[in-house]
C-alpha cells in the first residue's frame, strides 16, 4: 500500500485548475487552462510586436484589440515615457509591421498628462517615417480622437521636413492611402512653406503642374519633374526611369511598362520593393536562371545582414516572400504566375537566416519545443497565411542553426519527433512541423520526455501561443520536478507568439523567462540567457 497518490497531489495540479496557494497570481486562459497572469509590460510588448489585427483560435481581433487598448491606457497612466520606449522598440524593425506602434502612438497622444503628450511629440518622427505611415496615423487619429493643437503641430512638423528632397520622395511615392491624400494633409494642418522648394512642392500637391517647367526647378524636385514629364511622354518611360531614378510606384501608373522598364527599375530597386516583386520580376523575364548578373544583384542585396537591418526587413517579411515565391503565384494577392528560379529560393533561405540576430555558439544544450497543437495552425499573421506554427518553426530553427547542441521536437498532448535538424532548410522544417498540427496543448510533456530520457538540457525553449490546458500538471510543476531529478540549473524560455495576457512562467522562478514573439533579436536573447550574460 502506498500514499504516492496523496504526495503527488501536493506537487501536481491539473492545468484545468489553479495551483493551490497561487490562485491570486493565476488567471484562466481562453482555452480553459489556468496560467500565470503576464506582467503588464510583457503584454504591451507582445501586442506591439505581434499585433492584434488578426483573430486567433481562441479570440477574435476585436476582443484582442480591446484588450490591447486597455493595456495601453493602463500603461500610459503609469509611465508614458516607458510606453514611448516600447513603441520605438517595436517600430524599429522588430514588429511584424508598423500598424500596432502607430495605433499605440495615437493612444499615447490621448494620454491625460503632459508627460504623455511630450512623450508623443518626442517619438512621433521616429515612428511616422514614411508617407504610408503618415496616412495610417491620420486615419487612426481621425477615428479615435480628432485633430487638436497637439496633432496639428505634429502634422505640420512632418509636412515641413527641412529635407525637401526626402519629403518630395514621400509625397510622390505615396500620393494617397487610407482615404487621405497629401492635399488633405496640407489643408488640414495649414502648412506654410519654409523655402521656395517647399512652396513649389506644395503647389504641385495642391494644384499639379499644369505647365511643366522647361528646366528641373531644383535637385530636390527632380523626381517630381521627371514624373510629370513621364505623364506627358509615356512612350519615353525608359528615359524617365533612368534619368529621374523613379521607383515602380511612380513609373508604373503613368508609364509604358515592358521588360526593359522593369530591368531599369530592378537595377535601383531597394530591398523592400525587391522582396515584394521577386515573383513579378521572374514572370516578366528579368530574373531567370541564366541571368547571372541579375541573380548576383539579388544575392548582394538580400544576403547582406546590413542591408536587411537598414531596410528594417523583418524575418516574417522574408518568410512571406519565400512562401509566396515558392508558390509560383498561387498565394498572395498577385494575379501573375511564374516558375520559381531555384537560385532565388536559395537566396531567400539564406536571407531568412540572416534576418535573425544571433551570436557565436554558446556551447549549451538546447531543447526546442515547438507547439504543434491545432490552435497553432489556425492563427494567420498576414494575408499570405503564415501560421503561428510556421513562424515558431522558423524561429526555433534559426536559433538551432546558431548552436551545436540541440533537439527540436513538437508538443501537443504528446512530445513528437518532428525529424527537424539544423541541416534542414526553413521550407523543409516548416513542412515537417505543419504535417503535425493537431491535438490539444500540454507544454509539460517536454519536461516529462526529458526526465524519461534523462536528457540534460541547459535551456528549454518553448515556442507557443501559451494556451496550455490539457496536462495533469502545470508546466512550472513539471520544470521543478525536472530540476530535482535531472538538472537543478535548467533554464526555461517561453516565446509567446500570440498577444495574450497569460504566461507559462512562474513569476517566482528566477531561471525562467517570458519573451514576446516575432522579435528578430529573440535567438540572440535566448543565447545570451543561456550563457548567463543577462
Secondary structure, 3 states (H helix, E strand, C coil): CCCHHHHHHHHCCCCCCCCCCCHHHEEECCCCCEEEECCHHHHHHHHHHHCCCCCCCCCCHHHHHHHHHHHHHHHHHHHHHHHHHHHHHHHCCCCCCCHHHHHHHHHHHCCCCHHHHHHHHHHHHHHCCCHHHHHHHHHHHHHHCCCCHHHHHHHHHHHCCCCHHHHHHHHHHCCEECCEEHHHHHHHHCCCCCCHHHHHHHHHHHHCCCCCCCCCCCHHHHHHHHHHHHHHCHHHHHHHHHHHCCCHHHHCCCCCCCHHHHHHHHHHCCHHHHHHHHHHHHHCCCCCCCCHHHHHHHHHHHCCHHHHHHCCCCHHHHHHHHHHHHHCCCCCCCCCCCCCCHHHHHHHHHHHHHCCCCCCCCCCEEEEEEECCHHHHCCECCCCCCEHHHHHHHHHHHHHHCCCEEEEEEECCCEEECCCCCCCCHHHHHHHHHCCCCCCCCCHHHHHHHHHCCCCCCEEEEEECCCCCCCCCCHHHHHHHHHHHCCCCCEEEEEECCCCCEECCCCCCCCEEEEECCCCCHHHHHHHHHCCCC
